[in-house]
Amino acid sequence: PTTESVEYVESIKRDVQWLGYQWDGEVKYTSDYFTKLYDMALDLIQKGLAYVDDSSTEEISSQKGDTNTPGIESPYRNRSVDENLELFKKMKAGEFEEGSKVLRAKIDMAHPNLNMRDPVIYRLKFATHHRTGDKWCIYPMYDFAHGQSDSIEEITHSLCTLEFENHRPLYNWLIEKLEIYPSRQIEFSRLNLTYTIMSKRKLLKLVNDNFVEGWDDPRMPTISGMRRRGYPASAIRRFAHEVGVTKRIQYVDLSRLEDAVRKELNQTAERVMAVVDPVKLIITNYPEGKMEMLEMVNNPEDENSKTHEMPFGRELYMERADFMVDPPKKFFRMAPGRNVRLKGAFIVHCEDYKMGDDGKVKEIYATYYPESRSGQDNSGIKAKGTLHWVSAESAVDGTVIQYDRLFSEEFPDQQEGKEFTDFYNHESKKIVQEVKLEPYLKNAEKSISYQFLRLGYFCLDDRVEKGELIFNRTVSLRDQWKKKKP
């Protein structure tokens, strides 16, 4: 294990369990882990299958040659077993300078696979280890530690992505020569998504350079990021099963994951109302001081769904974008002289409006039809559009964070002559404050997903303190990027 802390491993355990899978693993930090690997290296030396090399990194690289020509043997390749044992023990004791010597496996310098041309398996490095401190100054290379670690843990199948396919012959060679538990390496294609990157090295750059808040930033393609954004674990499992496992390198459109999220949330999310860009709507013929409670179904997709009450009064808030003074032909929302239905409430008729000093509409005036109440409508009046709203008197203020795709380019790390960060989507996070929320959301819970009617799916941010109303947009109601594609 190369983890920095037990807390980090516990976070991985929490992610696995959140996804709905059983955690059977035990986090092992055995004090003799490095000792076991060191003993295996000694075994290779004693069998004449490893040697200490004084060559520099550049010299070793040139000795390997290329796929068209055989490599050149190191001048230190034929050192005796005793000399190699003595030198390796002195390496362990820290008697040589860092980088002055390495331990190489003795295989075949003419092998068609360059990974088999006497690979380096140990190096000198005077670095403090987060668990063993300064006890060791020689460390195994990944190709050596990989299979041997699997063997120590008695891993039956070691699942790797395709870039390790050319390393499998070395993995198998070491297990065979050391005569240890025969773990088996199997490769598959990494799940690549469009409009993001899956390379941990590149994701780390995003974190370190403050493009994102951290590994659990809701825009990151990490389990912790998806959890914080409000992706249901069941939707991620569904998506993974639909995509399947393959050996062929492929990119999956991010919209497929988002569609899986929408399908799940449509069945489970509670319906509520929130107005992101509010403008006041005054119902002029509604009695002043009167307030009535309207019953709203939490989820119409669930026949056993509960309900909650929503206050309705003379003064409301509606979305500014739902009103136009001079609307185009196919605009079916509010405009002077038009009827629209207020969701779960009444049909209203727009009578007039008032402009503010900033040139924007300040107030809208309408009358309502008392006989048009939803579920009890016997007015005979028709309305083409339905708008969401909240009571001005009872609304609570909250903050909405509208997350979008991390990059503006489908394949940000495949653009010739460009850095992947050049395509960072600066519009991928928008913070909107003083959003008007219906009072039911005053007691919002982190474990519940909400559909803000006509706006999208949202969840209470995982980092908020009790009483704070900061909602992350999980996903929009529809794929908004289809319109943006050429």
C-alpha positions as CSV (number, residue, x, y, z in Angstrom):
1,P,0.0,0.0,0.0
2,T,1.2,3.5,-0.8
3,T,-1.5,5.4,1.0
4,E,-0.8,8.5,3.0
5,S,-3.2,7.7,5.8
6,V,-5.6,5.3,7.2
7,E,-8.3,7.9,6.6
8,Y,-7.6,7.8,2.9
9,V,-8.2,4.0,2.8
10,E,-11.3,4.4,4.9
11,S,-12.6,6.8,2.3
12,I,-12.1,4.2,-0.4
13,K,-13.9,1.6,1.8
14,R,-16.8,4.1,2.1
15,D,-16.9,4.6,-1.6
16,V,-17.0,0.8,-2.2
17,Q,-19.8,0.3,0.3
18,W,-21.7,3.3,-1.0
19,L,-21.7,1.8,-4.4
20,G,-23.5,-1.2,-2.9
21,Y,-20.6,-3.7,-2.9
22,Q,-19.3,-5.7,0.1
23,W,-15.9,-4.7,1.5
24,D,-14.2,-8.0,2.2
25,G,-10.7,-6.5,2.2
26,E,-8.4,-5.9,5.1
27,V,-6.0,-3.0,5.0
28,K,-2.6,-4.6,5.6
29,Y,0.5,-2.5,6.6
30,T,2.8,-5.4,7.5
31,S,6.1,-4.3,9.0
32,D,7.9,-7.0,7.0
33,Y,6.4,-6.1,3.6
34,F,9.7,-4.6,2.3
35,T,11.6,-7.4,3.9
36,K,9.7,-10.0,1.9
37,L,10.4,-8.2,-1.4
38,Y,14.0,-7.7,-0.5
39,D,14.4,-11.5,0.2
40,M,12.8,-12.2,-3.2
41,A,15.4,-10.0,-4.8
42,L,18.2,-11.9,-2.9
43,D,16.7,-15.2,-4.2
44,L,16.9,-13.9,-7.8
45,I,20.6,-13.0,-7.3
46,Q,21.4,-16.4,-5.8
47,K,19.8,-18.0,-8.8
48,G,22.0,-15.9,-11.1
49,L,18.9,-14.1,-12.4
50,A,19.7,-10.6,-11.2
51,Y,22.8,-8.4,-11.0
52,V,23.9,-5.0,-9.7
53,D,24.5,-2.5,-12.4
54,D,26.6,0.7,-12.1
55,S,25.3,2.1,-15.4
56,S,23.5,5.4,-15.5
57,T,19.8,5.8,-16.4
58,E,20.8,7.1,-19.9
59,E,23.2,4.2,-20.4
60,I,20.6,1.6,-19.5
61,S,18.1,3.2,-21.8
62,S,20.6,3.1,-24.7
63,Q,21.6,-0.5,-24.0
64,K,18.0,-1.7,-24.5
65,G,17.9,-0.6,-28.1
66,D,14.6,-0.7,-29.9
67,T,12.1,-3.1,-31.4
68,N,14.1,-3.4,-34.6
69,T,17.5,-4.1,-33.1
70,P,18.7,-6.3,-30.1
71,G,20.0,-4.6,-27.0
72,I,23.6,-4.4,-25.8
73,E,24.6,-6.3,-22.6
74,S,25.7,-4.2,-19.7
75,P,29.5,-4.5,-18.8
76,Y,28.3,-5.4,-15.3
77,R,26.0,-8.2,-16.4
78,N,28.3,-11.0,-15.7
79,R,29.3,-10.2,-12.2
80,S,29.5,-13.2,-9.9
81,V,26.6,-14.2,-7.6
82,D,28.8,-13.4,-4.5
83,E,29.8,-10.0,-5.8
84,N,26.1,-9.1,-6.6
85,L,25.0,-10.3,-3.2
86,E,27.6,-8.2,-1.4
87,L,26.9,-5.1,-3.5
88,F,23.1,-5.4,-3.1
89,K,23.5,-5.7,0.7
90,K,25.7,-2.6,0.7
91,M,23.0,-0.8,-1.3
92,K,20.5,-1.7,1.4
93,A,22.9,-0.4,4.0
94,G,23.1,2.9,2.2
95,E,26.8,2.7,1.4
96,F,26.4,4.1,-2.2
97,E,25.2,7.4,-3.6
98,E,21.6,7.7,-4.8
99,G,21.4,6.7,-8.4
100,S,24.8,5.2,-8.6
101,K,23.6,1.6,-8.7
102,V,20.5,-0.4,-9.5
103,L,19.5,-4.0,-9.5
104,R,18.4,-5.5,-12.8
105,A,16.8,-8.8,-13.7
106,K,18.9,-10.9,-16.0
107,I,16.6,-12.1,-18.8
108,D,17.3,-11.5,-22.5
109,M,18.7,-8.4,-24.1
110,A,17.5,-9.6,-27.5
111,H,13.9,-10.2,-26.4
112,P,11.3,-8.6,-28.8
113,N,9.5,-7.1,-25.7
114,L,11.7,-4.3,-24.4
115,N,10.3,-4.8,-20.9
116,M,12.1,-8.1,-20.8
117,R,15.6,-6.6,-21.7
118,D,17.1,-6.8,-18.2
119,P,14.6,-4.4,-16.5
120,V,15.5,-2.5,-13.4
121,I,13.9,-4.0,-10.3
122,Y,15.5,-2.1,-7.4
123,R,16.9,1.4,-7.1
124,L,18.7,3.5,-4.5
125,K,16.6,6.4,-3.1
126,F,17.2,8.2,0.2
127,A,13.6,9.1,0.8
128,T,11.6,9.0,4.0
129,H,8.7,6.5,3.7
130,H,5.4,7.5,5.3
131,R,5.2,4.1,7.1
132,T,8.8,2.7,7.5
133,G,10.5,6.1,7.9
134,D,14.2,6.0,7.0
135,K,14.6,2.2,7.6
136,W,15.0,1.6,3.8
137,C,17.0,3.4,1.2
138,I,16.4,0.8,-1.6
139,Y,12.9,0.5,-3.1
140,P,11.4,-1.9,-5.6
141,M,10.3,-0.7,-9.0
142,Y,6.6,-1.1,-9.8
143,D,7.2,-4.0,-12.2
144,F,8.9,-6.0,-9.5
145,A,6.6,-5.1,-6.6
146,H,3.4,-5.6,-8.6
147,G,3.4,-9.4,-9.1
148,Q,5.2,-10.1,-5.8
149,S,2.8,-8.0,-3.8
150,D,-0.1,-9.9,-5.5
151,S,1.6,-13.1,-4.6
152,I,2.1,-12.1,-0.9
153,E,-1.6,-11.3,-0.7
154,E,-2.5,-14.4,-2.6
155,I,-4.4,-12.4,-5.2
156,T,-6.0,-14.8,-7.7
157,H,-6.6,-12.3,-10.5
158,S,-4.8,-9.0,-10.8
159,L,-7.0,-6.7,-13.0
160,C,-5.1,-4.1,-14.9
161,T,-5.8,-1.7,-17.8
162,L,-4.4,-2.3,-21.2
163,E,-1.1,-0.3,-20.8
164,F,0.1,-3.2,-18.6
165,E,-0.4,-5.8,-21.3
166,N,3.2,-5.6,-22.4
167,H,4.4,-6.0,-18.8
168,R,2.6,-9.3,-18.3
169,P,5.5,-11.4,-19.6
170,L,7.7,-9.9,-16.9
171,Y,5.0,-10.4,-14.3
172,N,4.8,-14.1,-15.2
173,W,8.6,-14.5,-15.5
174,L,9.2,-13.2,-12.0
175,I,6.5,-15.4,-10.5
176,E,7.9,-18.5,-12.3
177,K,11.5,-17.9,-11.3
178,L,10.7,-17.1,-7.7
179,E,8.3,-20.1,-7.5
180,I,5.8,-18.1,-5.5
181,Y,2.0,-18.0,-5.4
182,P,0.9,-17.8,-9.1
183,S,-1.3,-14.7,-9.3
184,R,-2.7,-14.0,-12.8
185,Q,-2.7,-10.6,-14.5
186,I,-5.7,-9.8,-16.8
187,E,-6.0,-6.6,-18.8
188,F,-9.1,-4.7,-19.9
189,S,-9.8,-1.4,-21.5
190,R,-10.0,1.6,-19.2
191,L,-13.4,3.3,-19.1
192,N,-12.8,6.6,-20.9
193,L,-15.5,9.3,-20.8
194,T,-15.8,12.3,-23.2
195,Y,-15.5,15.8,-21.8
196,T,-13.2,14.6,-19.0
197,I,-10.0,12.8,-18.3
198,M,-9.3,9.6,-16.4
199,S,-5.6,9.8,-16.0
200,K,-4.8,10.1,-12.3
201,R,-1.6,12.1,-13.1
202,K,-3.6,14.7,-15.0
203,L,-6.4,14.8,-12.5
204,L,-3.8,15.5,-9.9
205,K,-2.6,18.5,-11.9
206,L,-6.2,19.8,-11.8
207,V,-6.2,19.5,-8.0
208,N,-2.7,20.9,-7.5
209,D,-3.2,23.8,-9.9
210,N,-6.6,24.7,-8.3
211,F,-8.7,24.0,-11.4
212,V,-11.0,22.1,-9.0
213,E,-11.5,22.1,-5.2
214,G,-10.1,18.6,-4.6
215,W,-10.6,14.9,-5.5
216,D,-14.3,15.1,-4.4
217,D,-15.0,18.2,-6.5
218,P,-18.4,17.4,-8.1
219,R,-17.0,17.9,-11.6
220,M,-14.3,15.2,-11.1
221,P,-14.8,11.7,-12.5
222,T,-14.1,10.1,-9.1
223,I,-16.6,8.1,-7.0
224,S,-16.3,10.7,-4.2
225,G,-16.9,13.5,-6.7
226,M,-19.9,11.8,-8.2
227,R,-21.3,11.0,-4.7
228,R,-21.0,14.7,-3.7
229,R,-22.6,15.8,-6.9
230,G,-25.6,13.6,-6.1
231,Y,-25.2,10.7,-8.6
232,P,-27.1,7.7,-7.2
233,A,-24.9,4.6,-6.7
234,S,-27.5,2.5,-8.5
235,A,-27.1,4.8,-11.6
236,I,-23.4,4.3,-11.6
237,R,-23.8,0.5,-11.3
238,R,-26.4,0.5,-14.1
239,F,-24.1,2.5,-16.4
240,A,-21.1,0.3,-15.7
241,H,-23.1,-2.8,-16.5
242,E,-24.5,-1.3,-19.7
243,V,-21.0,-0.3,-20.9
244,G,-19.5,-3.7,-20.0
245,V,-15.9,-4.7,-20.1
246,T,-13.8,-4.9,-23.3
247,K,-10.3,-5.1,-24.6
248,R,-10.9,-2.5,-27.2
249,I,-9.9,1.1,-26.4
250,Q,-13.1,3.1,-26.5
251,Y,-14.6,6.4,-25.4
252,V,-18.1,6.5,-23.9
253,D,-20.1,9.7,-24.3
254,L,-20.6,11.3,-21.0
255,S,-24.3,11.8,-21.9
256,R,-24.8,8.0,-21.4
257,L,-23.8,8.3,-17.7
258,E,-25.9,11.4,-17.3
259,D,-28.9,9.6,-18.9
260,A,-28.5,6.7,-16.4
261,V,-28.5,9.3,-13.6
262,R,-31.7,10.9,-15.0
263,K,-33.5,7.6,-15.3
264,E,-32.8,6.8,-11.7
265,L,-33.5,10.2,-10.2
266,N,-36.8,10.5,-12.2
267,Q,-38.0,7.5,-10.2
268,T,-36.7,8.6,-6.8
269,A,-36.2,12.4,-6.5
270,E,-38.7,14.5,-4.6
271,R,-40.3,17.3,-6.7
272,V,-39.9,20.8,-5.3
273,M,-39.9,24.3,-6.6
274,A,-37.1,26.9,-6.7
275,V,-36.7,30.1,-8.5
276,V,-33.1,30.8,-9.6
277,D,-33.6,34.3,-11.2
278,P,-36.6,35.7,-9.4
279,V,-39.0,38.4,-10.4
280,K,-42.1,39.3,-8.3
281,L,-45.5,38.2,-9.6
282,I,-48.5,40.0,-7.9
283,I,-52.0,38.4,-8.1
284,T,-54.0,41.6,-7.9
285,N,-57.4,40.0,-7.3
286,Y,-56.1,37.6,-4.6
287,P,-57.2,38.8,-1.1
288,E,-54.5,40.6,0.8
289,G,-53.3,38.8,3.9
290,K,-54.7,35.5,2.7
291,M,-52.5,32.4,2.6
292,E,-53.6,28.9,1.6
293,M,-51.8,25.6,1.6
294,L,-51.6,23.6,-1.6
295,E,-50.8,19.9,-1.5
296,M,-47.9,18.8,-3.6
297,V,-47.0,15.2,-4.5
298,N,-43.4,14.4,-3.7
299,N,-42.9,12.1,-6.6
300,P,-45.7,11.4,-9.2
301,E,-43.7,8.4,-10.5
302,D,-44.2,6.6,-7.2
303,E,-47.8,5.6,-6.4
304,N,-46.9,5.4,-2.7
305,S,-45.3,8.8,-2.7
306,K,-46.1,11.1,0.2
307,T,-47.1,14.8,-0.2
308,H,-46.0,18.1,1.3
309,E,-47.7,21.5,1.6
310,M,-46.8,24.6,-0.2
311,P,-48.1,28.1,0.7
312,F,-49.8,30.2,-1.9
313,G,-50.5,33.9,-1.5
314,R,-50.9,37.3,-3.3
315,E,-47.2,37.8,-4.0
316,L,-45.1,35.2,-5.6
317,Y,-41.7,34.8,-7.3
318,M,-41.4,33.4,-10.8
319,E,-38.5,32.9,-13.2
320,R,-37.5,36.1,-15.0
321,A,-36.9,34.1,-18.2
322,D,-40.5,32.9,-18.1
323,F,-41.8,36.4,-19.0
324,M,-41.4,38.4,-22.2
325,V,-42.9,41.7,-23.1
326,D,-42.9,41.0,-26.8
327,P,-42.7,37.2,-27.1
328,P,-41.9,35.2,-30.3
329,K,-44.6,33.0,-31.8
330,K,-43.6,29.7,-30.0
331,F,-43.2,31.3,-26.6
332,F,-45.8,29.6,-24.4
333,R,-44.9,31.2,-21.1
334,M,-46.1,34.4,-19.5
335,A,-46.6,37.6,-21.6
336,P,-49.1,40.5,-21.4
337,G,-52.6,39.2,-22.3
338,R,-51.8,35.5,-21.9
339,N,-53.0,32.8,-19.6
340,V,-50.5,30.4,-17.9
341,R,-50.9,27.8,-15.2
342,L,-48.9,28.0,-12.0
343,K,-47.8,24.5,-11.2
344,G,-50.1,22.9,-8.6
345,A,-52.1,26.1,-8.2
346,F,-54.2,28.3,-10.5
347,I,-54.4,29.7,-14.0
348,V,-53.5,33.3,-14.1
349,H,-53.9,36.0,-16.7
350,C,-51.1,38.5,-17.2
351,E,-52.4,42.1,-17.0
352,D,-49.4,44.4,-16.8
353,Y,-45.8,44.8,-15.7
354,K,-43.5,47.4,-14.2
355,M,-39.9,48.2,-15.4
356,G,-37.1,49.0,-12.9
357,D,-34.5,51.7,-13.2
358,D,-32.0,49.1,-14.5
359,G,-34.2,48.4,-17.6
360,K,-35.4,45.0,-16.3
361,V,-38.9,44.0,-15.5
362,K,-39.4,44.7,-11.7
363,E,-42.9,43.4,-11.1
364,I,-45.5,41.5,-13.1
365,Y,-49.3,41.9,-12.4
366,A,-51.8,39.2,-13.1
367,T,-55.3,38.0,-12.1
368,Y,-56.2,34.5,-11.1
369,Y,-59.3,32.3,-11.9
370,P,-60.5,30.9,-8.5
371,E,-62.3,28.0,-10.2
372,S,-59.0,26.8,-11.9
373,R,-57.3,25.3,-8.9
374,S,-55.2,22.2,-9.9
375,G,-57.2,19.0,-9.4
376,Q,-60.4,20.9,-9.0
377,D,-60.5,22.9,-12.2
378,N,-64.0,23.6,-13.6
379,S,-63.2,26.9,-15.1
380,G,-63.1,25.7,-18.7
381,I,-60.2,28.1,-19.3
382,K,-57.1,26.8,-21.2
383,A,-53.5,27.6,-20.7
384,K,-50.7,26.3,-22.9
385,G,-47.8,26.9,-20.5
386,T,-47.1,25.8,-16.9
387,L,-44.7,27.7,-14.7
388,H,-43.0,27.0,-11.3
389,W,-43.2,29.6,-8.5
390,V,-42.7,30.1,-4.8
391,S,-44.5,32.3,-2.3
392,A,-42.7,35.6,-1.7
393,E,-43.7,35.7,1.9
394,S,-42.7,32.1,2.8
395,A,-39.7,31.5,0.5
396,V,-36.3,30.8,2.0
397,D,-33.0,31.9,0.4
398,G,-30.5,29.4,-0.7
399,T,-27.5,29.0,-3.0
400,V,-27.4,26.8,-6.1
401,I,-24.1,25.6,-7.7
402,Q,-24.7,24.7,-11.3
403,Y,-22.0,22.2,-12.3
404,D,-21.4,21.4,-15.9
405,R,-18.8,19.4,-17.9
406,L,-15.2,19.9,-16.9
407,F,-13.9,20.4,-20.4
408,S,-15.4,22.1,-23.5
409,E,-13.7,19.6,-25.8
410,E,-14.8,15.9,-26.1
411,F,-11.2,14.6,-26.1
412,P,-9.2,17.3,-24.2
413,D,-6.0,15.3,-23.9
414,Q,-5.8,14.3,-27.5
415,Q,-5.5,17.7,-29.2
416,E,-2.2,18.1,-31.0
417,G,-0.1,21.0,-29.8
418,K,-2.4,21.8,-27.0
419,E,-2.4,21.1,-23.2
420,F,-5.6,19.4,-21.9
421,T,-6.0,22.3,-19.5
422,D,-6.4,24.6,-22.5
423,F,-9.9,23.2,-22.8
424,Y,-10.9,23.7,-19.2
425,N,-14.5,24.8,-19.2
426,H,-14.5,28.0,-17.2
427,E,-18.4,27.8,-17.2
428,S,-18.3,24.4,-15.5
429,K,-19.2,25.9,-12.1
430,K,-21.6,28.8,-11.6
431,I,-22.7,29.9,-8.1
432,V,-26.1,31.5,-7.9
433,Q,-27.0,33.1,-4.6
434,E,-30.3,34.3,-3.1
435,V,-32.3,31.6,-5.0
436,K,-35.9,31.5,-3.7
437,L,-36.8,28.1,-2.4
438,E,-40.1,26.8,-1.2
439,P,-40.1,26.4,2.6
440,Y,-40.3,22.6,2.4
441,L,-36.5,22.7,1.5
442,K,-35.7,24.4,4.9
443,N,-35.4,20.9,6.3
444,A,-33.6,19.4,3.2
445,E,-31.5,16.3,3.9
446,K,-28.2,15.3,2.4
447,S,-29.5,11.7,1.7
448,I,-32.4,12.9,-0.5
449,S,-32.2,14.0,-4.2
450,Y,-34.6,16.7,-5.4
451,Q,-35.9,17.7,-8.7
452,F,-36.3,21.4,-8.9
453,L,-39.2,21.5,-11.3
454,R,-38.2,22.6,-14.8
455,L,-34.6,23.2,-13.7
456,G,-32.9,19.9,-13.0
457,Y,-31.9,17.5,-10.3
458,F,-30.1,18.8,-7.2
459,C,-28.8,17.6,-3.8
460,L,-27.7,19.3,-0.6
461,D,-23.9,19.7,-0.8
462,D,-22.1,17.1,1.3
463,R,-19.8,19.7,2.9
464,V,-22.5,22.1,4.2
465,E,-23.1,22.7,7.9
466,K,-26.5,22.1,9.4
467,G,-28.9,24.8,8.4
468,E,-27.0,25.8,5.3
469,L,-29.0,25.5,2.0
470,I,-26.4,25.0,-0.7
471,F,-27.5,22.7,-3.5
472,N,-25.4,21.1,-6.2
473,R,-26.9,20.5,-9.5
474,T,-26.5,16.8,-10.2
475,V,-27.7,16.9,-13.8
476,S,-30.0,19.0,-16.0
477,L,-33.4,17.6,-17.0
478,R,-32.3,17.2,-20.6
479,D,-28.9,16.8,-22.3
480,Q,-28.1,20.5,-23.1
481,W,-24.9,19.6,-24.9
482,K,-26.7,18.0,-27.9
483,K,-27.6,21.5,-29.1
484,K,-23.9,22.6,-28.8
485,K,-22.4,19.8,-30.9
486,P,-21.9,20.7,-34.6
